[in-house]
Amino acid sequence: MKRRASLLGRPSAFHAGVTIFEPNEIAPETLVRQSKRLKVSTPANPSTSNCSQQRHGAPSSSTAPRSSEDTVSGEVTTSRASKTAKVTQLVKTEVDSEEAAGSSTSAPATGRPKPKRVASPRKPRPIPTALETPHPAPPRWREAYDTIKRMRQRIVAPVDTMGCDQAQLKETDPKNQRFSTLVSLMLSSQTKDEVTDAAVAKLREAVGGTLSIDAVLGASESAISEAICKVGFWRRKTQYIRQAAQKLKDEFGGDVPKTVDELCSLPGVGPKMAFLALQVAWKVNAGIGVDVHVHRITNRLGWHKSPTKTPEETRLNLQSWLPVELHPDINHLLVGFGQTICAPVGPKCDQCELSDGLCPSARKVVKASSSKTRSKKIASAVSVEADRGAGPQIEVKFEEESEEHKVDIQTLAAAPERISPTPDVPVKYEDTS
């Protein structure tokens, strides 16, 4: 075996964690192979080990001479142990600091499951009421407005007899009147006025004859769902009505609030419903309630410099230039106009007075020309019995009829022998005798 010089380790005078190794000439038999790990087993209680060694006659550690191998291995192991202890202490310090930092947000590890974090409720955003740059007033808007108003005076629309303002007429208590108006608006979303009016009446009967907050909270969910099952999204609206009634009772003293932001904090209530509820229930003119009819008609009239994409954009544009005194009336005016004349599909432009230059979206209706040859498909069979006897029956099928080639049924019945098969009038003979 090749002889190698062993190393003697000693602690550094500049740093306690550094060990300096120096060559040490020792006997070959005391060398330790590098492939073996140096392990030193330290007794748990040194005093006890010394006593046991003295009993058995072994020299104590204080009197027995230590070999160079024990010195080297002990010093190396001691330096490694000190480094390991320092690393362990550093890791433990970092863990303790992380636990201390997270102790404010998490419960201590006591074996019990950690409680779930409850997210704080989001604060509702305030509803915008004005644009930073007002929209310019469109040309001839007043003329178009007066024309629509004149046409509406001659038309009775569903909104006139079954709108949200009709729900309060069946109640006597002012709080119930305001609450029934709010419920009617919540049910009217994506629902025709005829269906909404019937649903409000059925809901009033289901909760005991009076549409109040306490009556809605006292009714079962199935009873409310059955009453409003004809409206759109009735399952979701059932939950909204009950949740809104509970919130009105807990936070608003059992009455409808007077501000737009408070109304929009209720489940299932949007800006359109909030503005209309204030106008109908409290007679407060806070803005324009824009629904699909107002949004569609104002864009067809070209009242927006660039077409708006949402009802909220339409509302902000209208409120920036339309006189304030017209805000409460424009919704009712345009909704009835959209229900009867300016329909979303197939508008009756031939009956609208705005077609004479006031509406850029007016369609030109071309009347059908009266040509002499009008093809009509006739699916009828004529059974003619000749001379009222048992003669052959004649079944005539007319595929086309024109003013130039008309067939008189009575003539055919009187003289069946004059019939001759021609391309214009195909005749089919059947012998039923």
C-alpha positions as a LaTeX table, in Angstrom:
\begin{tabular}{lrrr}
\hline
Residue & $x$ (\AA) & $y$ (\AA) & $z$ (\AA) \\
\hline
Met1 & 0.00 & 0.00 & 0.00 \\
Lys2 & 1.30 & 3.39 & $-0.96$ \\
Arg3 & 2.08 & 5.52 & 2.00 \\
Arg4 & 0.31 & 8.81 & 2.22 \\
Ala5 & 0.67 & 11.61 & 4.67 \\
Ser6 & $-2.27$ & 12.06 & 7.01 \\
Leu7 & $-3.83$ & 15.38 & 7.84 \\
Leu8 & $-4.10$ & 16.96 & 11.23 \\
Gly9 & $-7.03$ & 19.31 & 11.67 \\
Arg10 & $-7.17$ & 22.29 & 13.96 \\
Pro11 & $-9.73$ & 25.08 & 14.31 \\
Ser12 & $-8.97$ & 28.36 & 12.59 \\
Ala13 & $-8.06$ & 31.35 & 14.72 \\
Phe14 & $-10.12$ & 33.69 & 12.48 \\
His15 & $-13.42$ & 31.80 & 12.21 \\
Ala16 & $-14.87$ & 29.13 & 14.45 \\
Gly17 & $-16.57$ & 27.29 & 11.58 \\
Val18 & $-13.33$ & 26.79 & 9.61 \\
Thr19 & $-10.96$ & 23.88 & 10.19 \\
Ile20 & $-7.36$ & 23.97 & 8.95 \\
Phe21 & $-5.75$ & 20.67 & 7.98 \\
Glu22 & $-1.94$ & 20.16 & 8.10 \\
Pro23 & 0.14 & 17.12 & 7.11 \\
Asn24 & 1.00 & 14.80 & 9.94 \\
Glu25 & 3.58 & 12.04 & 9.65 \\
Ile26 & 2.19 & 8.99 & 11.38 \\
Ala27 & 2.79 & 5.29 & 11.23 \\
Pro28 & 1.42 & 3.38 & 8.20 \\
Glu29 & $-0.61$ & 1.03 & 10.33 \\
Thr30 & $-2.59$ & 3.98 & 11.69 \\
Leu31 & $-3.69$ & 5.23 & 8.26 \\
Val32 & $-7.35$ & 5.02 & 7.37 \\
Arg33 & $-8.59$ & 4.22 & 3.90 \\
Gln34 & $-10.35$ & 7.15 & 2.20 \\
Ser35 & $-13.27$ & 4.96 & 1.15 \\
Lys36 & $-14.30$ & 4.45 & 4.76 \\
Arg37 & $-16.32$ & 7.02 & 6.57 \\
Leu38 & $-15.10$ & 8.31 & 9.84 \\
Lys39 & $-17.70$ & 7.84 & 12.50 \\
Val40 & $-17.33$ & 8.66 & 16.14 \\
Ser41 & $-19.96$ & 7.45 & 18.51 \\
Thr42 & $-20.30$ & 9.90 & 21.36 \\
Pro43 & $-21.90$ & 8.49 & 24.51 \\
Ala44 & $-25.03$ & 10.22 & 25.72 \\
Asn45 & $-23.56$ & 10.80 & 29.22 \\
Pro46 & $-19.77$ & 11.11 & 29.36 \\
Ser47 & $-19.63$ & 10.71 & 33.15 \\
Thr48 & $-21.52$ & 7.42 & 32.96 \\
Ser49 & $-19.21$ & 6.06 & 30.26 \\
Asn50 & $-16.13$ & 7.00 & 32.29 \\
Cys51 & $-17.48$ & 5.23 & 35.34 \\
Ser52 & $-18.22$ & 2.09 & 33.36 \\
Gln53 & $-14.76$ & 2.11 & 31.86 \\
Gln54 & $-13.18$ & 2.40 & 35.30 \\
Arg55 & $-15.25$ & $-0.54$ & 36.62 \\
His56 & $-14.06$ & $-2.81$ & 33.83 \\
Gly57 & $-10.48$ & $-1.72$ & 34.22 \\
Ala58 & $-10.34$ & 0.32 & 31.07 \\
Pro59 & $-8.37$ & 3.53 & 31.23 \\
Ser60 & $-10.44$ & 6.67 & 31.30 \\
Ser61 & $-10.44$ & 9.15 & 28.46 \\
Ser62 & $-8.63$ & 11.67 & 30.61 \\
Thr63 & $-5.72$ & 9.34 & 31.37 \\
Ala64 & $-5.56$ & 7.08 & 28.29 \\
Pro65 & $-3.34$ & 8.35 & 25.50 \\
Arg66 & $-5.19$ & 9.15 & 22.28 \\
Ser67 & $-3.78$ & 7.93 & 19.02 \\
Ser68 & $-3.22$ & 10.21 & 16.04 \\
Glu69 & $-6.00$ & 8.38 & 14.14 \\
Asp70 & $-8.50$ & 9.19 & 16.87 \\
Thr71 & $-7.32$ & 12.78 & 16.89 \\
Val72 & $-7.72$ & 13.23 & 13.15 \\
Ser73 & $-11.04$ & 11.42 & 12.91 \\
Gly74 & $-12.41$ & 13.19 & 15.94 \\
Glu75 & $-11.44$ & 16.61 & 14.70 \\
Val76 & $-12.82$ & 15.95 & 11.21 \\
Thr77 & $-16.07$ & 14.62 & 12.63 \\
Thr78 & $-16.35$ & 17.53 & 15.02 \\
Ser79 & $-15.93$ & 20.06 & 12.21 \\
Arg80 & $-18.56$ & 18.29 & 10.12 \\
Ala81 & $-20.92$ & 18.08 & 13.06 \\
Ser82 & $-20.49$ & 21.78 & 13.78 \\
Lys83 & $-21.22$ & 22.67 & 10.17 \\
Thr84 & $-24.26$ & 20.38 & 10.14 \\
Ala85 & $-25.50$ & 21.91 & 13.37 \\
Lys86 & $-25.13$ & 25.40 & 11.94 \\
Val87 & $-26.99$ & 24.47 & 8.76 \\
Thr88 & $-29.73$ & 22.84 & 10.82 \\
Gln89 & $-29.98$ & 25.89 & 13.02 \\
Leu90 & $-30.19$ & 28.16 & 9.94 \\
Val91 & $-32.96$ & 26.05 & 8.37 \\
Lys92 & $-34.83$ & 25.99 & 11.65 \\
Thr93 & $-34.55$ & 29.76 & 11.94 \\
Glu94 & $-35.96$ & 30.22 & 8.43 \\
Val95 & $-38.86$ & 27.85 & 9.17 \\
Asp96 & $-39.61$ & 29.66 & 12.42 \\
Ser97 & $-39.61$ & 33.01 & 10.63 \\
Glu98 & $-42.01$ & 31.69 & 7.96 \\
Glu99 & $-44.33$ & 30.29 & 10.61 \\
Ala100 & $-44.24$ & 33.57 & 12.50 \\
Ala101 & $-45.04$ & 35.49 & 9.32 \\
Gly102 & $-47.93$ & 33.19 & 8.45 \\
Ser103 & $-49.31$ & 32.96 & 11.97 \\
Ser104 & $-51.45$ & 36.06 & 11.39 \\
Thr105 & $-53.25$ & 34.53 & 8.40 \\
Ser106 & $-53.29$ & 30.82 & 9.28 \\
Ala107 & $-54.27$ & 28.93 & 12.38 \\
Pro108 & $-51.54$ & 27.16 & 14.44 \\
Ala109 & $-50.85$ & 23.54 & 13.60 \\
Thr110 & $-52.77$ & 21.82 & 16.36 \\
Gly111 & $-53.94$ & 18.82 & 14.36 \\
Arg112 & $-57.31$ & 20.36 & 13.60 \\
Pro113 & $-58.20$ & 21.36 & 9.99 \\
Lys114 & $-57.42$ & 24.94 & 9.11 \\
Pro115 & $-60.48$ & 27.15 & 8.75 \\
Lys116 & $-61.29$ & 28.31 & 5.24 \\
Arg117 & $-60.52$ & 31.88 & 4.42 \\
Val118 & $-63.63$ & 33.93 & 3.86 \\
Ala119 & $-63.21$ & 36.43 & 1.05 \\
Ser120 & $-64.34$ & 39.90 & 1.86 \\
Pro121 & $-67.39$ & 41.00 & $-0.12$ \\
Arg122 & $-66.68$ & 43.12 & $-3.14$ \\
Lys123 & $-67.75$ & 46.68 & $-2.95$ \\
Pro124 & $-70.20$ & 47.46 & $-5.74$ \\
Arg125 & $-68.98$ & 49.92 & $-8.29$ \\
Pro126 & $-70.93$ & 53.15 & $-8.48$ \\
Ile127 & $-73.16$ & 53.49 & $-11.52$ \\
Pro128 & $-71.78$ & 56.19 & $-13.88$ \\
Thr129 & $-74.15$ & 59.06 & $-14.50$ \\
Ala130 & $-72.34$ & 61.24 & $-17.05$ \\
Leu131 & $-69.75$ & 61.11 & $-19.80$ \\
Glu132 & $-66.43$ & 62.91 & $-19.58$ \\
Thr133 & $-67.09$ & 64.39 & $-23.02$ \\
Pro134 & $-70.81$ & 64.97 & $-23.69$ \\
His135 & $-72.26$ & 63.45 & $-26.83$ \\
Pro136 & $-73.42$ & 66.06 & $-29.37$ \\
Ala137 & $-77.15$ & 66.36 & $-29.96$ \\
Pro138 & $-78.16$ & 64.73 & $-33.26$ \\
Pro139 & $-79.76$ & 66.92 & $-35.92$ \\
Arg140 & $-83.57$ & 67.03 & $-36.12$ \\
Trp141 & $-83.93$ & 64.90 & $-32.98$ \\
Arg142 & $-86.71$ & 67.09 & $-31.64$ \\
Glu143 & $-88.72$ & 66.70 & $-34.82$ \\
Ala144 & $-88.36$ & 62.92 & $-34.68$ \\
Tyr145 & $-89.28$ & 62.89 & $-30.97$ \\
Asp146 & $-92.46$ & 64.91 & $-31.55$ \\
Thr147 & $-93.41$ & 62.68 & $-34.49$ \\
Ile148 & $-93.10$ & 59.54 & $-32.38$ \\
Lys149 & $-95.11$ & 61.17 & $-29.61$ \\
Arg150 & $-97.86$ & 62.07 & $-32.08$ \\
Met151 & $-97.99$ & 58.50 & $-33.42$ \\
Arg152 & $-98.06$ & 57.06 & $-29.91$ \\
Gln153 & $-101.16$ & 59.06 & $-29.05$ \\
Arg154 & $-103.08$ & 57.02 & $-31.62$ \\
Ile155 & $-101.67$ & 53.64 & $-30.52$ \\
Val156 & $-102.34$ & 51.59 & $-27.40$ \\
Ala157 & $-99.27$ & 49.43 & $-26.74$ \\
Pro158 & $-98.93$ & 46.57 & $-24.22$ \\
Val159 & $-96.72$ & 48.77 & $-22.03$ \\
Asp160 & $-99.62$ & 51.20 & $-21.62$ \\
Thr161 & $-101.86$ & 48.67 & $-19.91$ \\
Met162 & $-99.43$ & 46.05 & $-18.54$ \\
Gly163 & $-96.23$ & 47.96 & $-17.77$ \\
Cys164 & $-94.36$ & 48.09 & $-14.47$ \\
Asp165 & $-96.40$ & 51.11 & $-13.34$ \\
Gln166 & $-99.58$ & 49.01 & $-13.32$ \\
Ala167 & $-98.41$ & 46.57 & $-10.62$ \\
Gln168 & $-98.71$ & 49.15 & $-7.83$ \\
Leu169 & $-102.37$ & 49.89 & $-8.57$ \\
Lys170 & $-103.48$ & 46.66 & $-6.85$ \\
Glu171 & $-101.81$ & 47.63 & $-3.53$ \\
Thr172 & $-102.90$ & 50.15 & $-0.91$ \\
Asp173 & $-99.86$ & 50.34 & 1.36 \\
Pro174 & $-97.14$ & 52.66 & $-0.08$ \\
Lys175 & $-94.36$ & 50.21 & 0.85 \\
Asn176 & $-96.17$ & 47.38 & $-0.88$ \\
Gln177 & $-96.72$ & 49.58 & $-3.92$ \\
Arg178 & $-93.01$ & 50.26 & $-4.21$ \\
Phe179 & $-92.10$ & 46.63 & $-3.61$ \\
Ser180 & $-94.59$ & 45.37 & $-6.22$ \\
Thr181 & $-93.11$ & 47.82 & $-8.74$ \\
Leu182 & $-89.64$ & 46.45 & $-8.04$ \\
Val183 & $-90.83$ & 42.83 & $-8.36$ \\
Ser184 & $-92.54$ & 43.63 & $-11.66$ \\
Leu185 & $-89.32$ & 45.13 & $-13.00$ \\
Met186 & $-87.30$ & 42.11 & $-11.87$ \\
Leu187 & $-89.69$ & 39.76 & $-13.66$ \\
Ser188 & $-89.80$ & 41.86 & $-16.85$ \\
Ser189 & $-86.21$ & 41.09 & $-17.84$ \\
Gln190 & $-86.31$ & 39.30 & $-21.24$ \\
Thr191 & $-90.05$ & 38.78 & $-20.87$ \\
Lys192 & $-93.02$ & 40.33 & $-22.67$ \\
Asp193 & $-95.28$ & 42.68 & $-20.75$ \\
Glu194 & $-98.27$ & 40.38 & $-21.14$ \\
Val195 & $-96.43$ & 37.49 & $-19.47$ \\
Thr196 & $-94.98$ & 39.73 & $-16.76$ \\
Asp197 & $-98.36$ & 41.20 & $-15.83$ \\
Ala198 & $-99.92$ & 37.74 & $-15.53$ \\
Ala199 & $-96.99$ & 36.50 & $-13.44$ \\
Val200 & $-97.27$ & 39.42 & $-11.00$ \\
Ala201 & $-100.99$ & 38.78 & $-10.55$ \\
Lys202 & $-100.40$ & 35.06 & $-9.99$ \\
Leu203 & $-97.59$ & 35.76 & $-7.53$ \\
Arg204 & $-99.83$ & 38.10 & $-5.56$ \\
Glu205 & $-102.40$ & 35.34 & $-5.20$ \\
Ala206 & $-99.75$ & 32.76 & $-4.26$ \\
Val207 & $-98.40$ & 34.83 & $-1.35$ \\
Gly208 & $-101.79$ & 35.63 & 0.14 \\
Gly209 & $-103.33$ & 38.45 & $-1.89$ \\
Thr210 & $-100.82$ & 41.19 & $-0.95$ \\
Leu211 & $-97.41$ & 41.48 & $-2.56$ \\
Ser212 & $-95.26$ & 42.52 & 0.39 \\
Ile213 & $-91.78$ & 41.69 & 1.68 \\
Asp214 & $-93.06$ & 39.62 & 4.60 \\
Ala215 & $-95.45$ & 37.72 & 2.35 \\
Val216 & $-92.67$ & 36.79 & $-0.05$ \\
Leu217 & $-90.36$ & 35.68 & 2.78 \\
Gly218 & $-93.17$ & 33.63 & 4.33 \\
Ala219 & $-94.00$ & 31.84 & 1.09 \\
Ser220 & $-92.20$ & 28.70 & 0.01 \\
Glu221 & $-89.78$ & 28.70 & $-2.88$ \\
Ser222 & $-91.91$ & 26.20 & $-4.78$ \\
Ala223 & $-94.98$ & 28.45 & $-4.50$ \\
Ile224 & $-93.08$ & 31.42 & $-5.93$ \\
Ser225 & $-91.56$ & 29.30 & $-8.71$ \\
Glu226 & $-94.94$ & 27.94 & $-9.72$ \\
Ala227 & $-96.41$ & 31.45 & $-9.87$ \\
Ile228 & $-93.69$ & 32.94 & $-12.10$ \\
Cys229 & $-92.80$ & 29.87 & $-14.16$ \\
Lys230 & $-93.94$ & 31.54 & $-17.41$ \\
Val231 & $-91.34$ & 34.32 & $-17.33$ \\
Gly232 & $-87.83$ & 33.96 & $-18.66$ \\
Phe233 & $-85.18$ & 32.54 & $-16.28$ \\
Trp234 & $-87.84$ & 31.91 & $-13.63$ \\
Arg235 & $-85.63$ & 29.67 & $-11.49$ \\
Arg236 & $-82.99$ & 32.33 & $-11.11$ \\
Lys237 & $-85.57$ & 35.06 & $-10.59$ \\
Thr238 & $-87.17$ & 33.04 & $-7.79$ \\
Gln239 & $-83.90$ & 33.14 & $-5.87$ \\
Tyr240 & $-83.37$ & 36.82 & $-6.69$ \\
Ile241 & $-86.80$ & 37.83 & $-5.38$ \\
Arg242 & $-86.33$ & 36.00 & $-2.08$ \\
Gln243 & $-82.78$ & 37.29 & $-1.61$ \\
Ala244 & $-83.79$ & 40.85 & $-2.47$ \\
Ala245 & $-86.73$ & 40.72 & $-0.04$ \\
Gln246 & $-84.44$ & 39.49 & 2.74 \\
Lys247 & $-81.89$ & 42.22 & 2.05 \\
Leu248 & $-84.59$ & 44.91 & 1.96 \\
Lys249 & $-85.80$ & 43.75 & 5.36 \\
Asp250 & $-82.33$ & 43.51 & 6.94 \\
Glu251 & $-80.56$ & 46.54 & 5.49 \\
Phe252 & $-83.18$ & 49.00 & 4.23 \\
Gly253 & $-85.90$ & 48.86 & 6.87 \\
Gly254 & $-88.32$ & 46.82 & 4.76 \\
Asp255 & $-88.65$ & 49.39 & 1.99 \\
Val256 & $-87.25$ & 50.06 & $-1.48$ \\
Pro257 & $-84.13$ & 52.29 & $-1.31$ \\
Lys258 & $-84.00$ & 55.72 & $-2.93$ \\
Thr259 & $-80.63$ & 55.64 & $-4.71$ \\
Val260 & $-79.43$ & 53.88 & $-7.84$ \\
Asp261 & $-76.37$ & 52.34 & $-6.19$ \\
Glu262 & $-78.42$ & 50.87 & $-3.34$ \\
Leu263 & $-80.96$ & 49.44 & $-5.77$ \\
Cys264 & $-78.22$ & 47.89 & $-7.90$ \\
Ser265 & $-76.81$ & 46.21 & $-4.79$ \\
Leu266 & $-79.93$ & 44.02 & $-4.67$ \\
Pro267 & $-79.68$ & 40.62 & $-6.41$ \\
Gly268 & $-81.13$ & 40.64 & $-9.91$ \\
Val269 & $-81.44$ & 44.44 & $-10.19$ \\
Gly270 & $-79.56$ & 46.35 & $-12.89$ \\
Pro271 & $-79.28$ & 50.03 & $-13.87$ \\
Lys272 & $-82.38$ & 49.97 & $-16.09$ \\
Met273 & $-84.55$ & 48.57 & $-13.30$ \\
Ala274 & $-83.04$ & 50.98 & $-10.78$ \\
Phe275 & $-83.79$ & 54.11 & $-12.82$ \\
Leu276 & $-87.32$ & 52.98 & $-13.65$ \\
Ala277 & $-88.00$ & 51.97 & $-10.04$ \\
Leu278 & $-86.99$ & 55.43 & $-8.83$ \\
Gln279 & $-89.18$ & 57.11 & $-11.45$ \\
Val280 & $-92.27$ & 54.97 & $-10.79$ \\
Ala281 & $-91.99$ & 54.21 & $-7.06$ \\
Trp282 & $-90.40$ & 57.39 & $-5.70$ \\
Lys283 & $-91.04$ & 59.90 & $-8.52$ \\
Val284 & $-87.30$ & 60.59 & $-8.62$ \\
Asn285 & $-85.74$ & 61.53 & $-11.97$ \\
Ala286 & $-82.22$ & 60.12 & $-11.63$ \\
Gly287 & $-81.63$ & 59.01 & $-15.24$ \\
Ile288 & $-82.98$ & 57.13 & $-18.23$ \\
Gly289 & $-84.01$ & 53.51 & $-18.11$ \\
Val290 & $-82.71$ & 52.01 & $-21.35$ \\
Asp291 & $-83.97$ & 48.60 & $-22.45$ \\
Val292 & $-83.71$ & 46.79 & $-25.78$ \\
His293 & $-86.39$ & 48.95 & $-27.43$ \\
Val294 & $-84.73$ & 52.26 & $-26.54$ \\
His295 & $-81.33$ & 50.89 & $-27.49$ \\
Arg296 & $-82.57$ & 49.61 & $-30.89$ \\
Ile297 & $-84.70$ & 52.59 & $-31.90$ \\
Thr298 & $-82.18$ & 55.29 & $-31.02$ \\
Asn299 & $-79.53$ & 53.48 & $-33.06$ \\
Arg300 & $-81.93$ & 53.15 & $-35.99$ \\
Leu301 & $-82.64$ & 56.87 & $-35.82$ \\
Gly302 & $-78.91$ & 57.62 & $-35.92$ \\
Trp303 & $-78.90$ & 59.44 & $-32.58$ \\
His304 & $-75.45$ & 58.08 & $-31.73$ \\
Lys305 & $-72.38$ & 59.31 & $-33.57$ \\
Ser306 & $-70.99$ & 55.79 & $-33.58$ \\
Pro307 & $-73.52$ & 53.03 & $-32.96$ \\
Thr308 & $-73.60$ & 51.94 & $-29.34$ \\
Lys309 & $-73.08$ & 48.30 & $-28.42$ \\
Thr310 & $-74.70$ & 48.12 & $-24.98$ \\
Pro311 & $-77.73$ & 49.76 & $-23.33$ \\
Glu312 & $-75.39$ & 51.43 & $-20.83$ \\
Glu313 & $-73.54$ & 53.24 & $-23.62$ \\
Thr314 & $-76.90$ & 54.31 & $-25.03$ \\
Arg315 & $-78.01$ & 55.63 & $-21.64$ \\
Leu316 & $-74.89$ & 57.71 & $-21.09$ \\
Asn317 & $-75.11$ & 59.18 & $-24.60$ \\
Leu318 & $-78.79$ & 60.09 & $-24.24$ \\
Gln319 & $-78.34$ & 61.60 & $-20.78$ \\
Ser320 & $-75.55$ & 63.85 & $-22.05$ \\
Trp321 & $-77.73$ & 65.76 & $-24.56$ \\
Leu322 & $-81.41$ & 64.93 & $-24.02$ \\
Pro323 & $-83.19$ & 67.53 & $-21.83$ \\
Val324 & $-83.67$ & 66.35 & $-18.25$ \\
Glu325 & $-87.41$ & 66.89 & $-18.31$ \\
Leu326 & $-87.72$ & 64.26 & $-21.07$ \\
His327 & $-85.81$ & 61.53 & $-19.19$ \\
Pro328 & $-88.85$ & 60.01 & $-17.40$ \\
Asp329 & $-90.98$ & 59.82 & $-20.59$ \\
Ile330 & $-88.62$ & 58.58 & $-23.27$ \\
Asn331 & $-88.59$ & 54.97 & $-22.05$ \\
His332 & $-92.37$ & 54.61 & $-22.02$ \\
Leu333 & $-92.60$ & 56.42 & $-25.36$ \\
Leu334 & $-90.04$ & 54.34 & $-27.25$ \\
Val335 & $-91.01$ & 51.01 & $-25.68$ \\
Gly336 & $-94.59$ & 51.33 & $-26.93$ \\
Phe337 & $-93.33$ & 52.52 & $-30.32$ \\
Gly338 & $-91.04$ & 49.50 & $-30.56$ \\
Gln339 & $-93.79$ & 47.08 & $-29.55$ \\
Thr340 & $-96.22$ & 48.26 & $-32.24$ \\
Ile341 & $-94.38$ & 49.85 & $-35.19$ \\
Cys342 & $-90.57$ & 49.73 & $-34.98$ \\
Ala343 & $-90.37$ & 46.02 & $-34.20$ \\
Pro344 & $-86.99$ & 44.27 & $-34.03$ \\
Val345 & $-87.93$ & 41.99 & $-36.94$ \\
Gly346 & $-90.07$ & 43.28 & $-39.77$ \\
Pro347 & $-90.58$ & 46.94 & $-38.78$ \\
Lys348 & $-93.67$ & 48.57 & $-40.26$ \\
Cys349 & $-91.87$ & 51.33 & $-42.09$ \\
Asp350 & $-94.82$ & 51.83 & $-44.46$ \\
Gln351 & $-96.95$ & 52.90 & $-41.45$ \\
Cys352 & $-94.28$ & 55.05 & $-39.80$ \\
Glu353 & $-94.19$ & 58.80 & $-40.34$ \\
Leu354 & $-90.44$ & 58.86 & $-39.73$ \\
Ser355 & $-89.87$ & 57.26 & $-43.14$ \\
Asp356 & $-90.12$ & 60.69 & $-44.78$ \\
Gly357 & $-86.50$ & 61.63 & $-44.16$ \\
Leu358 & $-86.33$ & 61.45 & $-40.35$ \\
Cys359 & $-85.20$ & 57.83 & $-40.06$ \\
Pro360 & $-82.03$ & 56.84 & $-41.97$ \\
Ser361 & $-82.84$ & 53.17 & $-41.41$ \\
Ala362 & $-86.29$ & 53.29 & $-43.04$ \\
Arg363 & $-86.95$ & 50.53 & $-45.52$ \\
Lys364 & $-88.61$ & 51.17 & $-48.86$ \\
Val365 & $-91.65$ & 48.95 & $-49.17$ \\
Val366 & $-92.38$ & 48.05 & $-52.80$ \\
Lys367 & $-96.02$ & 47.18 & $-53.45$ \\
Ala368 & $-96.66$ & 44.05 & $-55.48$ \\
Ser369 & $-97.42$ & 44.75 & $-59.16$ \\
Ser370 & $-100.77$ & 43.51 & $-60.59$ \\
Ser371 & $-99.65$ & 41.36 & $-63.49$ \\
Lys372 & $-102.14$ & 39.50 & $-65.63$ \\
Thr373 & $-100.54$ & 36.11 & $-65.00$ \\
Arg374 & $-100.45$ & 35.26 & $-61.32$ \\
Ser375 & $-99.55$ & 31.68 & $-60.56$ \\
Lys376 & $-101.51$ & 30.18 & $-57.73$ \\
Lys377 & $-101.11$ & 26.67 & $-56.46$ \\
Ile378 & $-104.46$ & 25.11 & $-55.85$ \\
Ala379 & $-104.74$ & 21.81 & $-54.02$ \\
Ser380 & $-108.39$ & 21.06 & $-54.47$ \\
Ala381 & $-110.26$ & 18.25 & $-56.10$ \\
Val382 & $-113.59$ & 18.64 & $-57.79$ \\
Ser383 & $-115.86$ & 15.68 & $-58.15$ \\
Val384 & $-118.40$ & 16.12 & $-60.87$ \\
Glu385 & $-121.22$ & 13.69 & $-61.39$ \\
Ala386 & $-122.60$ & 13.84 & $-64.95$ \\
Asp387 & $-126.41$ & 13.90 & $-65.46$ \\
Arg388 & $-126.83$ & 12.89 & $-61.80$ \\
Gly389 & $-126.55$ & 9.29 & $-62.89$ \\
Ala390 & $-124.12$ & 6.48 & $-62.45$ \\
Gly391 & $-121.79$ & 7.85 & $-65.06$ \\
Pro392 & $-118.03$ & 8.28 & $-64.71$ \\
Gln393 & $-116.71$ & 10.68 & $-62.07$ \\
Ile394 & $-114.30$ & 13.38 & $-63.21$ \\
Glu395 & $-111.60$ & 14.60 & $-60.80$ \\
Val396 & $-110.04$ & 17.87 & $-61.90$ \\
Lys397 & $-106.79$ & 19.14 & $-60.30$ \\
Phe398 & $-105.75$ & 22.70 & $-61.07$ \\
Glu399 & $-102.00$ & 23.21 & $-60.87$ \\
Glu400 & $-102.00$ & 26.78 & $-62.20$ \\
Glu401 & $-104.58$ & 29.41 & $-62.74$ \\
Ser402 & $-104.13$ & 32.63 & $-64.65$ \\
Glu403 & $-106.41$ & 35.39 & $-65.74$ \\
Glu404 & $-105.95$ & 34.29 & $-69.35$ \\
His405 & $-106.91$ & 30.67 & $-68.63$ \\
Lys406 & $-109.75$ & 30.46 & $-66.11$ \\
Val407 & $-111.96$ & 27.40 & $-65.74$ \\
Asp408 & $-115.59$ & 27.68 & $-64.74$ \\
Ile409 & $-116.48$ & 24.80 & $-62.42$ \\
Gln410 & $-120.20$ & 25.07 & $-63.19$ \\
Thr411 & $-119.53$ & 24.87 & $-66.93$ \\
Leu412 & $-117.47$ & 21.71 & $-66.39$ \\
Ala413 & $-120.23$ & 20.15 & $-64.35$ \\
Ala414 & $-122.91$ & 21.00 & $-66.93$ \\
Ala415 & $-120.98$ & 19.79 & $-69.98$ \\
Pro416 & $-118.25$ & 17.34 & $-69.04$ \\
Glu417 & $-117.93$ & 16.20 & $-72.66$ \\
Arg418 & $-116.33$ & 19.55 & $-73.60$ \\
Ile419 & $-113.32$ & 18.94 & $-71.40$ \\
Ser420 & $-110.17$ & 18.15 & $-73.32$ \\
Pro421 & $-106.82$ & 17.51 & $-71.67$ \\
Thr422 & $-104.54$ & 20.48 & $-72.29$ \\
Pro423 & $-101.20$ & 21.44 & $-70.71$ \\
Asp424 & $-102.83$ & 24.38 & $-68.92$ \\
Val425 & $-105.70$ & 22.41 & $-67.36$ \\
Pro426 & $-104.71$ & 18.80 & $-66.66$ \\
Val427 & $-107.70$ & 16.51 & $-66.27$ \\
Lys428 & $-107.66$ & 13.09 & $-64.69$ \\
Tyr429 & $-110.42$ & 10.59 & $-65.53$ \\
Glu430 & $-111.30$ & 7.85 & $-63.10$ \\
Asp431 & $-113.87$ & 5.21 & $-63.81$ \\
Thr432 & $-115.52$ & 4.34 & $-60.55$ \\
Ser433 & $-118.39$ & 2.28 & $-62.03$ \\
\hline
\end{tabular}
